[in-house]
Structures are given as structure tokens and as C-alpha cells.
């Protein structure tokens, strides 16, 4: 599958936020990427550019390709409720994102690799599809054979307590997807309404 494997700091500099990592070098080179950096004359972004930029930010943040992202938006629009909030809920309910949120993996790309390499189970069954949509009540854990792998278990740091839509059992090394998150509980700085406006054109 095609994924962005280029410089992460470069993407972070485009948006001015550490969306693909810890942003260790973002403060040192906070200028936009390009030969002339901040000296380059940049026009004020128009409405369409702002909307497109927000969609790109969401795609890079969650590691979703264009077709997959559009399909997710279509499903969000089909569901009852606010489309933008539904979009964030569906992105948060992806298996790779939940593995990351539970603290099983240090990043979303690492979580995607764990899922793809068949280390993760959902309700006791191995699932190797990173985009697998979780439902409330689903239990996520490591495969029995993977639980004995110290290189995997040593990376588990446990769930951040502010993610109240997830539950983590440190003894059993299992997490539960309790419910879809409310928008205010998701820390990502994404203006989902701009994405809705973009796809509504």
C-alpha cells in the first residue's frame, strides 16, 4: 500500500504543527519548507486552499489515503448527526488509531505495522486490517504468541487517562473500545467543518 515515507519534519513545517511526530526539530526550522523559507512572498490562502490544507492535515495525521478518506467521509455523511464530528469519530475508531491511543504502540505508523504483521486481536480474533472499524464493546489485545515478545511488550505505555472512550487493563494487556469519542475529547487540531465544506462543493 502507498504510504508517505518522506521527511516527517517537512510535513510538520507545512502545517506548523508536529502532526507526524514529536516535532523535535520544528522549533529550529519552523519556516515553511522550500528554498527561500519565510523570505518567499506568500499570498494569503484562499477559501479553497484552507479547506484543502485541512483535509491534507487530517489525511497525514491518521495515515489515510485519498480514496479511503473520501469513503470515510461518505460514511460519515450517511450517518445521523453532524458530518464533521462523525468523520472524526470514524477516524478515531480505526483499529490502528485505537492501538496507538491505547498505548500499545508509540505512533500510528508503528500501530499500523503491528496490525499488518498480525500481532493484534479484536475480540480474540487476529485482525490485520489497519482500517478495521471498531464497534463499542470490542476488545483489543496482543496475540498470545506476541505477548511473550519482550520487544513488543516493552513499548506498551498504557492509555492516556484523558481518552475516556477507551479502557485499558494492564494486567491482561487488553483494551476496550467503550464508545465513539465526543469531538471535544479528541486532541487533534483539525477543523473538520472545512473538510465538510470542501467535499460539499
Backbone as JSON Lines, residues from 0, in Angstrom:
{"i":0,"aa":"X","n":[0.84,-1.2,0.0],"ca":[0.0,0.0,0.0],"c":[0.87,1.25,0.0]}
{"i":1,"aa":"X","n":[0.41,2.27,-0.7],"ca":[1.17,3.52,-0.77],"c":[1.0,4.31,0.52]}
{"i":2,"aa":"X","n":[2.1,4.67,1.13],"ca":[2.09,5.49,2.34],"c":[3.18,6.54,2.21]}
{"i":3,"aa":"X","n":[3.01,7.66,2.89],"ca":[4.03,8.69,2.86],"c":[5.21,8.26,3.72]}
{"i":4,"aa":"X","n":[6.38,8.12,3.08],"ca":[7.59,7.71,3.78],"c":[8.69,8.78,3.71]}
{"i":5,"aa":"X","n":[8.31,9.98,3.35],"ca":[9.29,11.06,3.21],"c":[9.6,11.72,4.55]}
{"i":6,"aa":"X","n":[10.29,12.87,4.5],"ca":[10.67,13.57,5.73],"c":[9.44,14.03,6.53]}
{"i":7,"aa":"X","n":[9.36,13.59,7.78],"ca":[8.21,13.93,8.61],"c":[8.24,15.4,9.05]}
{"i":8,"aa":"X","n":[9.44,15.9,9.33],"ca":[9.55,17.29,9.78],"c":[9.13,18.25,8.68]}
{"i":9,"aa":"X","n":[9.36,17.88,7.43],"ca":[8.97,18.73,6.31],"c":[7.45,18.91,6.28]}
{"i":10,"aa":"X","n":[6.72,17.81,6.5],"ca":[5.26,17.89,6.52],"c":[4.8,18.72,7.73]}
{"i":11,"aa":"X","n":[5.46,18.53,8.86],"ca":[5.11,19.31,10.05],"c":[5.32,20.8,9.81]}
{"i":12,"aa":"X","n":[6.37,21.15,9.07],"ca":[6.66,22.56,8.78],"c":[5.62,23.17,7.85]}
{"i":13,"aa":"X","n":[5.03,22.35,6.98],"ca":[3.98,22.86,6.1],"c":[2.81,23.37,6.92]}
{"i":14,"aa":"X","n":[2.42,22.59,7.92],"ca":[1.25,22.93,8.74],"c":[1.62,23.7,10.01]}
{"i":15,"aa":"X","n":[2.93,23.76,10.32],"ca":[3.34,24.44,11.54],"c":[2.99,23.69,12.8]}
{"i":16,"aa":"X","n":[2.72,22.38,12.68],"ca":[2.34,21.56,13.82],"c":[3.05,20.2,13.72]}
{"i":17,"aa":"X","n":[3.4,19.59,14.84],"ca":[4.06,18.26,14.8],"c":[3.06,17.13,14.57]}
{"i":18,"aa":"X","n":[2.45,17.09,13.38],"ca":[1.39,16.12,13.14],"c":[1.92,14.72,12.83]}
{"i":19,"aa":"X","n":[3.2,14.6,12.5],"ca":[3.75,13.27,12.18],"c":[4.85,12.85,13.15]}
{"i":20,"aa":"X","n":[4.84,13.4,14.35],"ca":[5.87,13.03,15.29],"c":[5.91,14.0,16.45]}
{"i":21,"aa":"X","n":[7.02,13.97,17.18],"ca":[7.12,14.82,18.36],"c":[7.54,16.25,18.03]}
{"i":22,"aa":"X","n":[7.85,16.54,16.77],"ca":[8.2,17.91,16.39],"c":[9.48,18.4,17.01]}
{"i":23,"aa":"X","n":[10.44,17.48,17.23],"ca":[11.69,17.82,17.9],"c":[12.45,18.94,17.2]}
{"i":24,"aa":"X","n":[12.38,18.94,15.86],"ca":[13.13,19.94,15.1],"c":[12.24,21.06,14.57]}
{"i":25,"aa":"X","n":[10.98,21.03,14.94],"ca":[10.05,22.01,14.38],"c":[10.36,23.42,14.84]}
{"i":26,"aa":"X","n":[10.79,23.6,16.06],"ca":[11.08,24.93,16.56],"c":[12.36,25.51,15.94]}
{"i":27,"aa":"X","n":[13.31,24.63,15.58],"ca":[14.56,25.1,14.98],"c":[14.36,25.56,13.55]}
{"i":28,"aa":"X","n":[13.53,24.85,12.81],"ca":[13.26,25.21,11.43],"c":[11.76,25.34,11.24]}
{"i":29,"aa":"X","n":[11.19,26.33,11.88],"ca":[9.75,26.49,11.85],"c":[9.24,27.2,10.6]}
{"i":30,"aa":"X","n":[10.16,27.63,9.74],"ca":[9.75,28.24,8.49],"c":[9.14,27.18,7.58]}
{"i":31,"aa":"X","n":[8.26,27.59,6.66],"ca":[7.71,26.63,5.7],"c":[8.83,26.03,4.85]}
{"i":32,"aa":"X","n":[8.66,24.8,4.34],"ca":[9.7,24.19,3.52],"c":[9.86,24.92,2.19]}
{"i":33,"aa":"X","n":[11.01,24.79,1.59],"ca":[11.28,25.48,0.32],"c":[12.6,26.2,0.4]}
{"i":34,"aa":"X","n":[13.14,26.53,-0.76],"ca":[14.47,27.13,-0.84],"c":[14.56,28.45,-0.09]}
{"i":35,"aa":"X","n":[13.5,29.25,-0.13],"ca":[13.57,30.59,0.44],"c":[12.88,30.71,1.78]}
{"i":36,"aa":"X","n":[12.22,29.66,2.23],"ca":[11.61,29.67,3.55],"c":[10.66,30.83,3.76]}
{"i":37,"aa":"X","n":[10.82,31.53,4.88],"ca":[9.91,32.62,5.22],"c":[10.1,33.84,4.32]}
{"i":38,"aa":"X","n":[11.27,33.95,3.65],"ca":[11.55,35.11,2.8],"c":[10.71,35.09,1.53]}
{"i":39,"aa":"X","n":[10.21,33.9,1.19],"ca":[9.42,33.78,-0.04],"c":[8.08,34.51,0.16]}
{"i":40,"aa":"X","n":[7.7,35.29,-0.83],"ca":[6.44,36.02,-0.74],"c":[5.28,35.03,-0.89]}
{"i":41,"aa":"X","n":[4.46,34.98,0.12],"ca":[3.34,34.04,0.1],"c":[2.02,34.82,0.17]}
{"i":42,"aa":"X","n":[1.16,34.51,-0.75],"ca":[-0.14,35.15,-0.76],"c":[-1.0,34.56,0.37]}
{"i":43,"aa":"X","n":[-1.97,35.34,0.79],"ca":[-2.91,34.84,1.78],"c":[-3.71,33.7,1.17]}
{"i":44,"aa":"X","n":[-3.83,32.61,1.9],"ca":[-4.52,31.45,1.36],"c":[-6.0,31.74,1.17]}
{"i":45,"aa":"X","n":[-6.53,31.28,0.04],"ca":[-7.95,31.45,-0.25],"c":[-8.79,30.41,0.46]}
{"i":46,"aa":"X","n":[-10.08,30.5,0.26],"ca":[-11.02,29.6,0.93],"c":[-10.75,28.13,0.56]}
{"i":47,"aa":"X","n":[-10.61,27.88,-0.73],"ca":[-10.38,26.5,-1.19],"c":[-9.05,25.96,-0.65]}
{"i":48,"aa":"X","n":[-8.02,26.79,-0.66],"ca":[-6.7,26.36,-0.17],"c":[-6.75,25.99,1.31]}
{"i":49,"aa":"X","n":[-7.48,26.76,2.1],"ca":[-7.62,26.46,3.52],"c":[-8.35,25.14,3.75]}
{"i":50,"aa":"X","n":[-9.39,24.92,2.95],"ca":[-10.16,23.68,3.06],"c":[-9.31,22.47,2.66]}
{"i":51,"aa":"X","n":[-8.58,22.63,1.55],"ca":[-7.73,21.54,1.08],"c":[-6.62,21.24,2.08]}
{"i":52,"aa":"X","n":[-6.06,22.29,2.66],"ca":[-4.99,22.14,3.64],"c":[-5.47,21.36,4.87]}
{"i":53,"aa":"X","n":[-6.7,21.63,5.28],"ca":[-7.25,20.94,6.46],"c":[-7.49,19.46,6.16]}
{"i":54,"aa":"X","n":[-7.94,19.18,4.94],"ca":[-8.14,17.78,4.56],"c":[-6.8,17.05,4.51]}
{"i":55,"aa":"X","n":[-5.78,17.69,3.96],"ca":[-4.46,17.08,3.89],"c":[-3.9,16.83,5.3]}
{"i":56,"aa":"X","n":[-4.16,17.78,6.2],"ca":[-3.69,17.61,7.57],"c":[-4.32,16.37,8.21]}
{"i":57,"aa":"X","n":[-5.63,16.2,8.01],"ca":[-6.34,15.04,8.57],"c":[-5.82,13.74,7.97]}
{"i":58,"aa":"X","n":[-5.56,13.76,6.66],"ca":[-5.05,12.55,5.99],"c":[-3.67,12.17,6.51]}
{"i":59,"aa":"X","n":[-2.78,13.14,6.65],"ca":[-1.44,12.86,7.16],"c":[-1.49,12.42,8.62]}
{"i":60,"aa":"X","n":[-2.35,13.06,9.41],"ca":[-2.44,12.73,10.83],"c":[-2.84,11.28,11.05]}
{"i":61,"aa":"X","n":[-3.87,10.83,10.33],"ca":[-4.38,9.48,10.53],"c":[-3.8,8.45,9.55]}
{"i":62,"aa":"X","n":[-2.95,8.91,8.63],"ca":[-2.3,7.99,7.7],"c":[-3.27,7.34,6.73]}
{"i":63,"aa":"X","n":[-4.19,8.13,6.19],"ca":[-5.23,7.61,5.29],"c":[-5.0,8.16,3.89]}
{"i":64,"aa":"X","n":[-5.17,7.31,2.89],"ca":[-5.03,7.75,1.51],"c":[-6.31,8.42,1.02]}
{"i":65,"aa":"X","n":[-6.23,9.07,-0.14],"ca":[-7.34,9.9,-0.63],"c":[-8.65,9.11,-0.81]}
{"i":66,"aa":"X","n":[-8.59,7.98,-1.49],"ca":[-9.81,7.22,-1.75],"c":[-10.42,6.72,-0.45]}
{"i":67,"aa":"X","n":[-9.59,6.25,0.44],"ca":[-10.06,5.75,1.73],"c":[-10.67,6.89,2.56]}
{"i":68,"aa":"X","n":[-10.05,8.05,2.49],"ca":[-10.54,9.2,3.23],"c":[-11.91,9.64,2.7]}
{"i":69,"aa":"X","n":[-12.05,9.65,1.39],"ca":[-13.34,10.04,0.79],"c":[-14.42,9.04,1.17]}
{"i":70,"aa":"X","n":[-14.09,7.74,1.15],"ca":[-15.06,6.72,1.55],"c":[-15.49,6.9,3.01]}
{"i":71,"aa":"X","n":[-14.52,7.26,3.85],"ca":[-14.83,7.51,5.26],"c":[-15.75,8.71,5.39]}
{"i":72,"aa":"X","n":[-15.5,9.74,4.6],"ca":[-16.36,10.93,4.63],"c":[-17.77,10.58,4.16]}
{"i":73,"aa":"X","n":[-17.87,9.77,3.12],"ca":[-19.19,9.36,2.61],"c":[-19.98,8.63,3.68]}
{"i":74,"aa":"X","n":[-19.3,7.75,4.42],"ca":[-19.95,7.03,5.51],"c":[-20.36,7.99,6.63]}
{"i":75,"aa":"X","n":[-19.51,8.98,6.91],"ca":[-19.83,9.96,7.95],"c":[-21.05,10.79,7.57]}
{"i":76,"aa":"X","n":[-21.16,11.13,6.28],"ca":[-22.3,11.92,5.8],"c":[-23.58,11.09,5.83]}
{"i":77,"aa":"X","n":[-23.46,9.8,5.65],"ca":[-24.63,8.91,5.65],"c":[-25.23,8.74,7.04]}
{"i":78,"aa":"X","n":[-24.39,8.82,8.06],"ca":[-24.84,8.59,9.43],"c":[-25.58,9.81,9.98]}
{"i":79,"aa":"X","n":[-26.39,9.56,10.99],"ca":[-27.11,10.65,11.65],"c":[-26.13,11.49,12.46]}
{"i":80,"aa":"X","n":[-26.46,12.75,12.6],"ca":[-25.61,13.63,13.38],"c":[-24.82,14.59,12.52]}
{"i":81,"aa":"X","n":[-23.87,15.28,13.14],"ca":[-23.04,16.27,12.44],"c":[-21.96,15.53,11.63]}
{"i":82,"aa":"X","n":[-21.89,15.8,10.34],"ca":[-20.98,15.06,9.46],"c":[-19.52,15.19,9.89]}
{"i":83,"aa":"X","n":[-19.08,16.4,10.23],"ca":[-17.69,16.61,10.64],"c":[-17.33,15.8,11.88]}
{"i":84,"aa":"X","n":[-18.21,15.8,12.86],"ca":[-17.96,15.04,14.08],"c":[-17.99,13.54,13.8]}
{"i":85,"aa":"X","n":[-18.89,13.11,12.92],"ca":[-18.94,11.69,12.53],"c":[-17.64,11.27,11.86]}
{"i":86,"aa":"X","n":[-17.07,12.16,11.06],"ca":[-15.81,11.87,10.37],"c":[-14.7,11.61,11.38]}
{"i":87,"aa":"X","n":[-14.58,12.48,12.38],"ca":[-13.56,12.31,13.41],"c":[-13.8,11.02,14.2]}
{"i":88,"aa":"X","n":[-15.05,10.72,14.49],"ca":[-15.38,9.5,15.23],"c":[-14.95,8.26,14.45]}
{"i":89,"aa":"X","n":[-15.22,8.25,13.14],"ca":[-14.84,7.1,12.32],"c":[-13.33,6.95,12.2]}
{"i":90,"aa":"X","n":[-12.63,8.07,12.09],"ca":[-11.17,8.03,12.02],"c":[-10.58,7.53,13.34]}
{"i":91,"aa":"X","n":[-11.19,7.95,14.46],"ca":[-10.71,7.51,15.77],"c":[-11.02,6.04,16.01]}
{"i":92,"aa":"X","n":[-12.07,5.52,15.36],"ca":[-12.47,4.13,15.56],"c":[-11.67,3.14,14.71]}
{"i":93,"aa":"X","n":[-10.75,3.65,13.88],"ca":[-9.88,2.76,13.11],"c":[-9.04,1.92,14.08]}
{"i":94,"aa":"X","n":[-8.75,0.69,13.71],"ca":[-8.0,-0.2,14.59],"c":[-6.6,0.33,14.86]}
{"i":95,"aa":"X","n":[-5.91,0.79,13.81],"ca":[-4.53,1.26,14.01],"c":[-4.49,2.47,14.94]}
{"i":96,"aa":"X","n":[-5.46,3.38,14.79],"ca":[-5.5,4.56,15.67],"c":[-5.78,4.15,17.11]}
{"i":97,"aa":"X","n":[-6.69,3.18,17.31],"ca":[-7.03,2.74,18.66],"c":[-5.86,2.04,19.33]}
{"i":98,"aa":"X","n":[-5.1,1.25,18.58],"ca":[-3.9,0.61,19.12],"c":[-2.92,1.68,19.6]}
{"i":99,"aa":"X","n":[-2.81,2.76,18.84],"ca":[-1.96,3.88,19.24],"c":[-2.51,4.58,20.48]}
{"i":100,"aa":"X","n":[-3.8,4.85,20.49],"ca":[-4.42,5.53,21.63],"c":[-4.32,4.71,22.92]}
{"i":101,"aa":"X","n":[-4.37,3.38,22.8],"ca":[-4.28,2.51,23.98],"c":[-2.86,2.44,24.53]}
{"i":102,"aa":"X","n":[-1.89,2.98,23.78],"ca":[-0.51,2.97,24.24],"c":[0.22,1.68,23.92]}
{"i":103,"aa":"X","n":[-0.36,0.84,23.07],"ca":[0.31,-0.41,22.68],"c":[1.47,-0.11,21.75]}
{"i":104,"aa":"X","n":[1.33,0.95,20.94],"ca":[2.39,1.37,20.01],"c":[2.69,2.84,20.24]}
{"i":105,"aa":"X","n":[3.94,3.27,19.99],"ca":[4.32,4.67,20.25],"c":[3.82,5.67,19.22]}
{"i":106,"aa":"X","n":[3.39,5.2,18.04],"ca":[2.93,6.1,16.98],"c":[1.91,5.37,16.12]}
{"i":107,"aa":"X","n":[1.21,6.12,15.29],"ca":[0.23,5.49,14.39],"c":[0.91,4.59,13.34]}
{"i":108,"aa":"X","n":[2.03,5.02,12.73],"ca":[2.71,4.1,11.8],"c":[3.16,2.81,12.47]}
{"i":109,"aa":"X","n":[3.64,2.9,13.72],"ca":[4.04,1.7,14.45],"c":[2.84,0.82,14.75]}
{"i":110,"aa":"X","n":[1.7,1.46,15.06],"ca":[0.47,0.71,15.32],"c":[0.0,0.0,14.06]}
{"i":111,"aa":"X","n":[0.1,0.7,12.91],"ca":[-0.29,0.09,11.64],"c":[0.57,-1.13,11.34]}
{"i":112,"aa":"X","n":[1.85,-1.05,11.66],"ca":[2.74,-2.18,11.43],"c":[2.38,-3.37,12.32]}
{"i":113,"aa":"X","n":[2.05,-3.08,13.57],"ca":[1.65,-4.16,14.48],"c":[0.41,-4.88,13.95]}
{"i":114,"aa":"X","n":[-0.55,-4.1,13.47],"ca":[-1.78,-4.69,12.95],"c":[-1.49,-5.5,11.69]}
{"i":115,"aa":"X","n":[-0.73,-4.91,10.76],"ca":[-0.42,-5.58,9.49],"c":[0.36,-6.87,9.68]}
{"i":116,"aa":"X","n":[1.2,-6.93,10.72],"ca":[2.01,-8.11,10.99],"c":[1.32,-9.12,11.9]}
{"i":117,"aa":"X","n":[0.02,-8.94,12.07],"ca":[-0.83,-9.9,12.78],"c":[-0.47,-10.1,14.25]}
{"i":118,"aa":"X","n":[-0.15,-8.99,14.92],"ca":[0.12,-9.05,16.36],"c":[-1.11,-8.68,17.19]}
{"i":119,"aa":"X","n":[-2.13,-8.09,16.53],"ca":[-3.28,-7.54,17.25],"c":[-4.53,-8.4,17.05]}
{"i":120,"aa":"X","n":[-5.28,-8.56,18.13],"ca":[-6.55,-9.29,18.06],"c":[-7.7,-8.36,18.42]}
{"i":121,"aa":"X","n":[-8.86,-8.66,17.84],"ca":[-10.1,-7.97,18.19],"c":[-11.11,-9.04,18.6]}
{"i":122,"aa":"X","n":[-11.54,-8.98,19.83],"ca":[-12.44,-10.0,20.39],"c":[-11.87,-11.41,20.23]}
{"i":123,"aa":"X","n":[-10.55,-11.52,20.41],"ca":[-9.89,-12.82,20.37],"c":[-9.49,-13.3,19.0]}
{"i":124,"aa":"X","n":[-9.89,-12.59,17.95],"ca":[-9.56,-12.99,16.57],"c":[-8.5,-12.05,16.0]}
{"i":125,"aa":"X","n":[-7.49,-12.61,15.33],"ca":[-6.44,-11.79,14.73],"c":[-7.02,-10.97,13.58]}
{"i":126,"aa":"X","n":[-6.75,-9.67,13.6],"ca":[-7.19,-8.77,12.52],"c":[-5.96,-8.04,12.0]}
{"i":127,"aa":"X","n":[-5.72,-8.12,10.7],"ca":[-4.53,-7.48,10.12],"c":[-4.9,-6.36,9.15]}
{"i":128,"aa":"X","n":[-6.06,-5.73,9.37],"ca":[-6.52,-4.63,8.53],"c":[-6.49,-3.35,9.35]}
{"i":129,"aa":"X","n":[-5.53,-2.46,9.11],"ca":[-5.41,-1.23,9.92],"c":[-6.67,-0.37,9.94]}
{"i":130,"aa":"X","n":[-7.43,-0.37,8.82],"ca":[-8.63,0.48,8.73],"c":[-9.87,-0.18,9.32]}
{"i":131,"aa":"X","n":[-9.71,-1.36,9.93],"ca":[-10.85,-2.07,10.52],"c":[-11.61,-1.15,11.48]}
{"i":132,"aa":"X","n":[-12.92,-1.04,11.28],"ca":[-13.74,-0.15,12.11],"c":[-14.22,-0.87,13.36]}
{"i":133,"aa":"X","n":[-13.82,-0.35,14.51],"ca":[-14.23,-0.94,15.78],"c":[-15.63,-0.49,16.16]}
{"i":134,"aa":"X","n":[-16.31,-1.32,16.92],"ca":[-17.63,-1.01,17.44],"c":[-17.57,-0.97,18.96]}
{"i":135,"aa":"X","n":[-18.44,-0.2,19.6],"ca":[-18.46,-0.17,21.07],"c":[-18.53,-1.56,21.68]}
{"i":136,"aa":"X","n":[-17.64,-1.82,22.62],"ca":[-17.6,-3.13,23.27],"c":[-16.5,-4.04,22.75]}
{"i":137,"aa":"X","n":[-15.88,-3.69,21.62],"ca":[-14.81,-4.51,21.07],"c":[-13.59,-4.5,21.99]}
{"i":138,"aa":"X","n":[-12.96,-5.67,22.13],"ca":[-11.79,-5.8,22.99],"c":[-10.54,-5.99,22.12]}
{"i":139,"aa":"X","n":[-9.55,-5.14,22.34],"ca":[-8.32,-5.15,21.55],"c":[-7.16,-5.61,22.42]}
{"i":140,"aa":"X","n":[-6.36,-6.53,21.9],"ca":[-5.23,-7.02,22.67],"c":[-4.14,-7.59,21.78]}
{"i":141,"aa":"X","n":[-3.08,-8.09,22.4],"ca":[-1.99,-8.73,21.67],"c":[-2.29,-10.21,21.49]}
{"i":142,"aa":"X","n":[-1.85,-10.74,20.36],"ca":[-1.97,-12.18,20.13],"c":[-1.16,-12.92,21.2]}
{"i":143,"aa":"X","n":[-1.6,-14.1,21.58],"ca":[-0.96,-14.86,22.67],"c":[0.54,-15.02,22.44]}
{"i":144,"aa":"X","n":[0.91,-15.34,21.2],"ca":[2.32,-15.54,20.88],"c":[3.09,-14.22,21.01]}
{"i":145,"aa":"X","n":[2.43,-13.1,20.68],"ca":[3.08,-11.8,20.72],"c":[3.27,-11.29,22.14]}
{"i":146,"aa":"X","n":[2.44,-11.78,23.08],"ca":[2.56,-11.35,24.47],"c":[3.89,-11.74,25.09]}
{"i":147,"aa":"X","n":[4.52,-12.79,24.52],"ca":[5.82,-13.22,25.02],"c":[6.99,-12.52,24.36]}
{"i":148,"aa":"X","n":[6.68,-11.62,23.43],"ca":[7.72,-10.89,22.71],"c":[8.07,-9.63,23.51]}
{"i":149,"aa":"X","n":[9.21,-9.63,24.16],"ca":[9.58,-8.52,25.04],"c":[9.78,-7.21,24.28]}
{"i":150,"aa":"X","n":[10.2,-7.3,23.01],"ca":[10.41,-6.08,22.23],"c":[9.08,-5.37,21.96]}
{"i":151,"aa":"X","n":[7.98,-6.14,21.93],"ca":[6.66,-5.55,21.74],"c":[6.09,-5.05,23.06]}
{"i":152,"aa":"X","n":[6.14,-5.9,24.07],"ca":[5.54,-5.53,25.36],"c":[6.28,-4.38,26.05]}
{"i":153,"aa":"X","n":[7.57,-4.24,25.75],"ca":[8.34,-3.16,26.38],"c":[7.9,-1.78,25.88]}
{"i":154,"aa":"X","n":[7.23,-1.74,24.72],"ca":[6.78,-0.46,24.16],"c":[5.43,-0.04,24.71]}
{"i":155,"aa":"X","n":[4.72,-0.95,25.36],"ca":[3.39,-0.63,25.88],"c":[3.52,0.35,27.04]}
{"i":156,"aa":"X","n":[2.88,1.49,26.91],"ca":[2.97,2.51,27.96],"c":[1.63,2.75,28.65]}
{"i":157,"aa":"X","n":[0.57,2.09,28.14],"ca":[-0.74,2.26,28.75],"c":[-1.48,3.47,28.2]}
{"i":158,"aa":"X","n":[-2.78,3.47,28.38],"ca":[-3.65,4.51,27.84],"c":[-3.52,5.83,28.59]}
{"i":159,"aa":"X","n":[-3.6,6.91,27.84],"ca":[-3.68,8.23,28.46],"c":[-5.05,8.36,29.13]}
{"i":160,"aa":"X","n":[-5.12,8.74,30.4],"ca":[-6.4,8.79,31.11],"c":[-7.43,9.74,30.52]}
{"i":161,"aa":"X","n":[-6.99,10.71,29.69],"ca":[-7.95,11.66,29.13],"c":[-8.78,11.05,28.0]}
{"i":162,"aa":"X","n":[-8.36,9.88,27.5],"ca":[-9.14,9.22,26.44],"c":[-10.2,8.34,27.11]}
{"i":163,"aa":"X","n":[-11.31,8.97,27.5],"ca":[-12.31,8.26,28.3],"c":[-13.21,7.34,27.49]}
{"i":164,"aa":"X","n":[-13.03,7.3,26.18],"ca":[-13.82,6.36,25.37],"c":[-13.11,5.0,25.25]}
{"i":165,"aa":"X","n":[-11.95,4.88,25.87],"ca":[-11.2,3.63,25.87],"c":[-10.93,3.19,27.3]}
{"i":166,"aa":"X","n":[-10.78,1.88,27.48],"ca":[-10.41,1.34,28.79],"c":[-9.24,0.4,28.59]}
{"i":167,"aa":"X","n":[-8.28,0.41,29.53],"ca":[-7.07,-0.41,29.41],"c":[-6.86,-1.25,30.66]}
{"i":168,"aa":"X","n":[-6.71,-2.57,30.47],"ca":[-6.42,-3.49,31.56],"c":[-4.95,-3.87,31.47]}
{"i":169,"aa":"X","n":[-4.13,-3.3,32.35],"ca":[-2.69,-3.51,32.27],"c":[-2.3,-4.95,32.61]}
{"i":170,"aa":"X","n":[-3.09,-5.6,33.46],"ca":[-2.78,-6.98,33.85],"c":[-2.93,-7.93,32.68]}
{"i":171,"aa":"X","n":[-4.04,-7.78,31.95],"ca":[-4.31,-8.67,30.82],"c":[-3.79,-8.12,29.51]}
{"i":172,"aa":"X","n":[-3.25,-6.89,29.54],"ca":[-2.75,-6.23,28.33],"c":[-3.83,-6.19,27.25]}
{"i":173,"aa":"X","n":[-5.03,-5.75,27.67],"ca":[-6.15,-5.64,26.76],"c":[-6.85,-4.3,26.94]}
{"i":174,"aa":"X","n":[-7.39,-3.81,25.85],"ca":[-8.14,-2.56,25.9],"c":[-9.54,-2.75,25.36]}
{"i":175,"aa":"X","n":[-10.45,-1.9,25.77],"ca":[-11.84,-1.96,25.31],"c":[-12.23,-0.64,24.67]}
{"i":176,"aa":"X","n":[-12.81,-0.75,23.48],"ca":[-13.36,0.43,22.8],"c":[-14.77,0.62,23.34]}
{"i":177,"aa":"X","n":[-14.91,1.53,24.31],"ca":[-16.18,1.67,25.03],"c":[-17.25,2.32,24.17]}
{"i":178,"aa":"X","n":[-16.91,3.42,23.53],"ca":[-17.88,4.15,22.72],"c":[-17.14,5.06,21.75]}
{"i":179,"aa":"X","n":[-17.88,5.64,20.81],"ca":[-17.26,6.62,19.91],"c":[-16.97,7.9,20.7]}
{"i":180,"aa":"X","n":[-15.83,8.52,20.46],"ca":[-15.47,9.71,21.26],"c":[-16.27,10.95,20.87]}
{"i":181,"aa":"X","n":[-16.44,11.83,21.83],"ca":[-17.01,13.14,21.54],"c":[-15.91,14.01,20.95]}
{"i":182,"aa":"X","n":[-16.28,14.95,20.1],"ca":[-15.28,15.77,19.4],"c":[-14.36,16.52,20.36]}
{"i":183,"aa":"X","n":[-14.92,17.04,21.44],"ca":[-14.08,17.82,22.36],"c":[-13.04,16.96,23.08]}
{"i":184,"aa":"X","n":[-13.23,15.64,23.06],"ca":[-12.27,14.75,23.71],"c":[-11.1,14.36,22.83]}
{"i":185,"aa":"X","n":[-11.2,14.65,21.53],"ca":[-10.13,14.3,20.58],"c":[-9.17,15.48,20.47]}
{"i":186,"aa":"X","n":[-7.88,15.29,20.82],"ca":[-6.96,16.42,20.91],"c":[-6.44,16.96,19.58]}
{"i":187,"aa":"X","n":[-6.63,16.24,18.49],"ca":[-6.09,16.68,17.19],"c":[-6.67,18.03,16.77]}
{"i":188,"aa":"X","n":[-5.8,18.92,16.31],"ca":[-6.2,20.26,15.89],"c":[-6.65,20.24,14.43]}
{"i":189,"aa":"X","n":[-7.83,19.69,14.21],"ca":[-8.38,19.58,12.85],"c":[-9.72,20.31,12.8]}
{"i":190,"aa":"X","n":[-9.85,21.21,11.85],"ca":[-11.11,21.94,11.67],"c":[-11.96,21.15,10.67]}
{"i":191,"aa":"X","n":[-12.71,20.2,11.19],"ca":[-13.45,19.27,10.33],"c":[-14.52,19.95,9.5]}
{"i":192,"aa":"X","n":[-15.01,21.11,9.95],"ca":[-16.03,21.8,9.18],"c":[-15.49,22.26,7.83]}
{"i":193,"aa":"X","n":[-14.21,22.62,7.76],"ca":[-13.6,23.0,6.48],"c":[-13.56,21.82,5.52]}
{"i":194,"aa":"X","n":[-13.36,20.62,6.06],"ca":[-13.35,19.41,5.22],"c":[-14.75,19.14,4.67]}
{"i":195,"aa":"X","n":[-15.75,19.34,5.5],"ca":[-17.15,19.16,5.07],"c":[-17.46,20.14,3.95]}
{"i":196,"aa":"X","n":[-17.02,21.39,4.11],"ca":[-17.27,22.41,3.08],"c":[-16.56,22.04,1.78]}
{"i":197,"aa":"X","n":[-15.36,21.48,1.88],"ca":[-14.59,21.09,0.7],"c":[-15.33,20.03,-0.11]}
{"i":198,"aa":"X","n":[-15.81,18.99,0.59],"ca":[-16.48,17.89,-0.1],"c":[-17.91,18.24,-0.51]}
{"i":199,"aa":"X","n":[-18.41,19.34,0.01],"ca":[-19.79,19.75,-0.33],"c":[-19.85,20.61,-1.59]}
{"i":200,"aa":"X","n":[-18.71,20.93,-2.15],"ca":[-18.68,21.79,-3.36],"c":[-19.27,21.05,-4.56]}
